[in-house]
C-alpha cells in the first residue's frame, strides 16, 4: 500500500510526481510538426529541452500551490488522480511518438524531400531522456548553490529576506558569468578562429592579374585580408564572355568590390576603402550600383549577383564590406552592433559620394541584403539623408524578424492581406514575394522608390515571433501556405521553442523553402526592380534555365 503523502508531496523515484506529468506532456507537444522537418537528433534535443522546461513549469506550479496554502487532497484520492494523470500523459506521449514519423514525412513531402527511412523512436526517446537528466542535474546544482547562499544569509537577516537575496545573488552570478565571462571569451575566440581559418586553411587562390579587379596588385584592397567569402565573391563571378554567351550581345566585365573584416578594425575606414576602390574601378560610370550587406560570415549569395549582372550585360557594380566571421544567428545575438555600424557607414559613405554626381550620368542606386545582411542594410537606410536624393530601390531577401522596416511594412499591410505575403498600399512602393508568387498580383503602378521583400513561408528566421510564447502569430491563424503541414498547431511555450529550432536548421531544406533562397526568385525580383531593357518573363525563365545548365561553372545560387 502506498504511503499517505505529506500534503501534496507526491514523489516518484525521489522526484516530485506532478512535474513529471508536465514533462511528459511537453514531450508529446514537442513532437508535433512545425515549419522545418527535423532529424532524430534535432528532435531528440528539442524534446529533451522541452521536457526539462515542462518539468520546471511543473515545479513552479507546485510551488504556487504550496504558497497559496491550499488544502491537500486525502492520500488515496491524491494518488488516484495522479495515476490517472500519468496514464493520460503517457498515452498522449505514446500517440505523439507513433505519429511523429507521419507528421515529419508530411512536412518533407511538401518540400519535395524524400520520406525519412525510419522514425528512430528509440533514439529520439533515448536522446531526449539523456538531455532531460542533464538538465535535471544542472538544476539540482543551481539549487544547491542557492541553498548554500540563503543558509549563510540567514545568519545576518530574516529567513524571508535571505531567500530573496540568495535567489538574486544566484541569478546575477549566472547572468554575469555567461554574459561577461563565457560569452565574451567565446565570441573573441570564435572571431579569431574564423579569421585564422579564412586566411590559412582556405585553399590558396592567386590574386587577380587584371589590375582593375579587387585584390590585384594595383587594388586598394588586400587579397589576403578578403577571407574566403570575399575571394570567392571576386573570383567566381560571371565574366563578359559568359554573359555574352547568354545574351548574344557584347558585355562588360561586371565590377565587384569587397573589403574584408581583416582589412581594418574600423567600420568607417573599411567603408571609405570600399568607396575608393569603387572609384578606382569606374563603378560610378556603370548603369547599376548595388551596395550589399553580407551575412554574418561575410558570404554573399552568388546567384543574386550573377542574375542581375547577366540581365544588364555586365554594366553593373556591386560592393560589400564584411563585419563579422560568425554565422548569422550567432552574429545577430553576440555581435549585434557590428553589422549595423558597418551597414550604416558603408551606405552613408557611398551615398554621400553618389548624390553629388550629375543625376543624368550617375548609376541607379540599389541596396541589397540576404538574411542578416538584409537586417543590417535596412538599418543603414537613413530616410532623412536620402530625402533629396533617394535611392532607386532595395531588394531584401529573408529579412530576420527584428528588421524594423520589414516589421513596419508588415504591420501596416492592407486589410485582408495575409501576414505571410502581405500587400502594402496597393504595392506602389513595397511588394512582397515568395516561392509561390507575389509579384504577379494586380498592383498599382510603381512610384519612384521600389522595395521588394523576398520571404519564404517556411522561413522561421523571418516569421519567428517572440510573442508566440503565449499567443499565435497572425500567420498561424490564417490559411497556411502549401509547404506548411495542416497538422501544424500553435501550442503556448512549445511553439516558441519549435520555431527557435526551425531557425537553427532553416538551411537544411531544398531551395525555395526555409531560409534556402535560390536563383529563380532572385531573377524575378531583380527583373521587377531594375527593369532591364528588352526583358520579359520568358527571358527570366531562359536565364534560370541557362544558369541551371551552367551550374558547374558558377552561374547559380550556391
N, C-alpha and C positions, 0 to 999 in steps of 0.2 A: 504493500500500500504506500502511495506517495506521501511524503511528509506534508503536513499542513504548512503552507507558505507563510512567512512572516510578512504581513501586509501584502504588498504587491511584488515582492522579490521572488518571482518565479525564475528558476535557473535551469539551463540545460548544459551539462558538461562544464559547469562553473561560469557560464556566461548568462547574462540576463536573457530571458527567453523571447520577450516581445520584440526587442531589436533584431533578433534573428528572423522573425517573421517579416519585418520590413525589409531586411536584407534579401530574403527570397523573392519578395515582390519586385524589388528593384532589379534583381537578376532577370526576372521574366520580362520586365519592361525594357531592359537593355537589349534584348534580342529582337525587338520589333524593328522593321526596316526604316531607314532614313534616306538621305539623298544618295550616298555612295555605297556600293556593295562592299562588305567587309570580309577579309580573310579570317581564318580561325584564330590567328594570332591577334589581329586587331580586335576581333570580337571578344576573345578571352580577356584581353587587357581592359577593354571597356567594361565588360561585365564585372570583372573583379573590382575595378574602381567604383562602379555604381553600387555594388554590394556593400563596399565599405561606407559609401555615403549613406545608403539606406540604413545600415546599422547605426551610424552616427545620428541620423534623424530619429531613429527609434529610441536611442539613449536620451536624446533631448526631450522627446515627448514623454518618456518615462520620468525624467527629472521634473518636467512641468506638472505631471500628475502628482508626484510626491509633494512638490512645493505647494500645490493647491490644498493639500491635506485631505484629499478625497478618501472616503471610506473604502477599504479594500473589500473585495468580494469574499464570501466564505471559501475555504480551501478547495472543496470538491468542485464547486461552481467555477472557481478561477481556473482549475486545471482542465475542466471540460471545455470552457471557452477557448483556452489556449490550444488544446488538442484540435478543436475544430478549425481554429485559425491556421495552425501549422499544416493541417491536411489540405486546407484550401490553398495556402501559399505554395505548397509542394505541387498540387495539381496544376495551378496556373504556371509555375515554372516548368513543369514537365511538358505541358501543352506548348509553351513558347519554344522550348528546346526541340520538340518534334516539328514545329512549323518553321523553325529558323532557316533550314535549308531551302524550303519552298519560298519563303519571303526573300531571301538573298538572291536566289536564282531569278525571281521575277524582276528584281532591280537590274541584274546583269543582262537579261534578255532585252530589256528596254533600252540598254546602251549598246546593243549589238555585241555583247560579250558572251562567250560560251558558258554553259552552266558549270558550276563548281563540281569537281569529281565526287566530293563527299562533304557532308556537313561537319565532320570531325567533332562530333558532340563530346566524346570523352576528352579530347584535347581542350576544347573550349571550357568544359567544366573544371578540368584539372588546373588549367592556367588561371581561370577566374578564382578558384579556391586558393591557389598559391598567393596571388596578389592580395586577396582578401585577408589572408592570415598575416602577410607582411604589414598591411595597413593596420591591422589589429595590434600587432606588436609595436609599431610606431606610436599608435595611440596610447598604449599602455606606458611606453617610455615617457611620453609627454605628461601623462597623468602622474607618473612617479615624480617627475621634476616639479610639477605643480604642488603635489602633496608635501614634498620637502620644503618648498618655498613657504607655503602657508603655515606649516608647523613651526618653522623658525620665526615667522612673523607673529605668531600667537604669543610669543614671549614678551612682546613690546606693545601689543594692541589687541583690542577685542577680536574674537574669532570671526565675526562677520566682516570686519574691515580687513582682516588678514586674508580671508578668502578672496575678496575683491582685488586687493592689491597683489596677491600672489598670482591670480589669473592675468592681471595686467602685465606683470613682470614677465611671465612666460610668453604671452602674445608678443610683447615688444621685443623680447630676446629673439624669438623665431623670426620676426619681421626684419630686424636689423642684421641678423646673421645671414639670411638669404639675400636681402637686398644689397647691403653694403659689403658683405663678405663673399659669399659663394657666387652670387650673380655677377658682381663686378669683375671678379677674377675670371669667371667663366667667359664673360664677354671679351675680356682682354686676351685671354688665351685663344679663343676662337678666332678673333680678328687676326692675331699674329700667325696662327697656324694656317688659316686660309690664305693669307698673303704669301707665306712661305711656300705653300703648295702651288699657288698660281705661278710663282716665279721659278721654282726649282723642279717640280715634279710634272709640270705640263710638258709634253713632248715639244722639244725646241723647234720653233718655226723661224726661218730667216726673216729679217726685216724687209719691207718692200724696197725694191730697187728704184721704182718710179719716184722721183723727187716730190711729186705732187700728192703722194699718199701719206696718210698719218703714220708716224713711226719710222719714216725713212730717215736717211742721214740728214736731209735738209729740214725735216719736220721739227716743230717746236715741242712735240710730244715724244717722250721716251718710249721706244718699243718695249723695252724691258719692264717698264712700270705699268704697261697696259694690263697685264694679267691675262689669263686665259680667255675670259669673256671678251675683253677688248681686242685681243689679237684675232679671235675668231670673227668678230664683227667686221674688222677691217679686211681680213684676208679672204673670207668666204663669201663676200657679197657678189652679186651678179655683175658681169662686166659688159662693155658695149657690144661685144660680139654676141654674147648670149641674148641680149635684149634685141639686137637686130635679127637674130635667128627667130625670134617670136614675131616681131612687128613687120619685118621685111623692109624697114626704114633705117636710115643712118641713126646712130645713137651716140650719146655722150657717155663718158665714164662717170658713173654716179660718185658723188663726193660723200665720204663717210669720215667723220671726226669723232674720236673717242679719247677721253682723258681718264686715266686710271686713278684709283684711290691712292696708290703709292706715289703718284707724281708730286703731290704736295699735301700737307696736312690741313691746309686752309681751304674751305669750300669756295671762298671768294677768289682766291688765286687760281684754283682749278678752273673756275668759270671763265676767268679772263684769259687763261691759256687756251681754252676751247675757242673763245671768240677770235683770238689772234690766229689760231690755226685755220679757222673758217675763212678769215680774210685772206690769209696766205694762199689758200687753195681756190679762191674766187667763188666762194659759196653764195655770196650776195648778188652774183650775176646769173644765178640759176632761176628757174621758174618756180620751184617749190623748195621751201626751207622747213625742215621738221626738227624741232627741239624735243628730244625724247628723254624720258627718265627711265633708267633701267630697273630691274628687280633688285632685291637685296644683295644678291651675289654679284651684280653688275651685268647680268645677262639681258640680252635683247633678243626677242623672237625674230629670227631672220626672215621668216615667212612674211611678216608685215612689211618689212623694208624692201624685200625682193619684189613684192606685189606693186607697191607704189612706184618704185624705180622703173619697172618694166612698162607700166601703163603710161608713164610720162617720158619714154625714150631716154631715160637716164638723166634728164635735165633736173636733177634734184640734189639737195644737200641735206644730210642728216647728221645730227650731233648729239652726243650723250656724255654724261660725266658720272663716273662711279662714286658712290658714297659709302659703301659697306662691302664686306666679304661674306656676310652671313645669309642664309636662306631667308626669304621674305618674311615668313611668320616670326622667326627669331629677331630679325631686324625691326619688324613692326613693334615687338614687345620691348626689346632691350636697347635699340638704337633709334628711338622714335624721332629725335631731333635731326639726326644726321641726314636722312633723306629729305626732310622738309627744308632744312637750311640749304642743302645743295640745289634742290629744285628751284627754290626762290632766287638764289644767287645766279644760277645759270639762265633762267628765263629773263630775269631783270637785266642782266648784263647784255645779253644778246638782243633783247627787245629795245633797250636804250640805243644801241647802235643802229638797229634796223629802222627805227622810227625816224631817224634823221636823214635817211636816204630818200631820194626822189620817189614819190609814190608810184610814178608811172613805170619805173625801171626796177624797183626792188622786188624780191620774190614774195609769193604768198607765204604767210607765216602760219605754221600749224604746230600744235602741241600734241604729244603722243605719249602714252604710257600703258604698260600692262601690269596688272596686279599692284604690288607696292609702288611701282613706277607711276601708275595711274593716280594713286592716292597722293603721292608727293607732288606730282606735277599739277594736280588740282590746287594744292596749297600754294604753289608758286604763281598761280594766275592772280594778278592784282588788278581788279577791275578799274580802280581809280587811276592807276598809272597808264592803263591801256584805253582810257575813255576816248581820248582824241585820236589815237592810232590803234584801233583794235586789231587783233589777230584775225586771220581768215577762218580759223576753226580749231577744233580739238577732237581727237579720237582716243577714247579711254576704254580699254578692254579689261574685263574682270575687276572693276573697282572694288577694293575692300570695303567692308561695311562701315568703317568710321569715316569714309570720304564725305566731306561736308557738302560739296556741290552736288554730288550724286544723291545724298540724303534729301537735300532741299528740293531737287528736281522730282524725286520720287514722292515725297510728301505732298507736293503741290500738283500732282498729276490730275488730269481731267477726271471729273466724276464718272465713275463706272469703268474706268480703265484699270486693268489688274496691276498689282504691285510687281508681278514677275516680268511684265512687259508693258510699262505704262505709256500713256500719251500725255504730253505736256504742251498746253497752249496750242493744240492742233498741229504740233510738230513744226512750228515756224522757225525755231532756233535750236531746239533739242529733240533728238529722236533716239529711241531705244531699239535695239535689235538683239536677236538670239539666233540659235541654230534653227529655230522654227519660224524665222521671218521677223517682221517688224518694219523694215524699210519699204515693204510693198503696200503699206496702208495708204489710204486716200488722204494725205496730209494737205495742209495749206502750203503755198509756195515758200521756199526758204527765204529768210531775210538775209541781212549782211553776214551775221555770225552763224556758223554751223557747228553743232556739237553732236557727236554720236557716242552713245554708251553701248558697248557690246557686252552682254551678260548672259550666261547660260543658266537655265532654270534649275540645274542641279549643282550650282556653284555655291557652296556654303561660305566661301570667303566673301562673296557678295551678299548673300542673304542671311548670314548669321545675325541674330538679334539678341542682345543681352537681356532684353525684357521678356524673351520667351522662356525664362525661368518660371514665370507664373502665369503667362497668358500667351495664346498663339499669335504669331505674326499674321498680318493681313493675308499673305500668300497661302498660309496654311488653311485659311477659311474659304479661299476662292477655289474654283476648279483647278485641279493640279495639272501641270504640264505633262505631255506624253511620256517623258522619261522619268517621272516620279511615280512610284508604286501607289496604287489605290489603297494599299494596306498601310500607308503612312498615317500615323495618328499622333496628334500632339499629346504629350504626357508631361505635366509640370515637372520641372527639375531634370527629368531624364532626357527630354528632347534637347535641352541646353547642352548636355554632355555629348549626345549623339552628334549634334551639329559641330561641336568643337572637334570631335574626332573626324567628322567629314572634312573639316578644313585641313586637318593634318594629312589626309590621304586624298585630297582633291585632285591630285595629278595622276592617280593610279587608274584612270579610266580612259577610253579612246577619245580622240579629238571630237569636239562638239558637245562634250559633257563635262561636268565638274569644272575644274579650273584648267582644262586642257584646250586652250584656244588654238585654232588652226587656220590654215591659209584661205580656204574658200570664203570664210566670213571676213577675213581681212580684205580680200579682193572687193567684196561687195561694199564694205564700209568706205574704203579709200576711193572707190569709184563714185560713190554718192557724195563724199565730202569734197573731193578735188575736181570733179567733172573733167576728166581728161578728154582731149579732142577726139572726135570721131569714135566715141566709145558707146557700147550698147551692152545689154545683158548677155548677148551672145559672146561678146568679147570677154566678159568676165568668166563665163564658162570655159571659153577657149584657153584663157590664161591659167585657170585652175588645172585644166587637163594637161597643158604644156608643162607646168611645174610638177605635176604628179609624174609625168613621163621622165622628167629630168631630176628626180629626187636624189639620185646618187651623185649628181653634180652640184647639189646645194640649193637648187631653186625650190624650196618648200619649207614649211614650218618644221623645225627640228626640235 
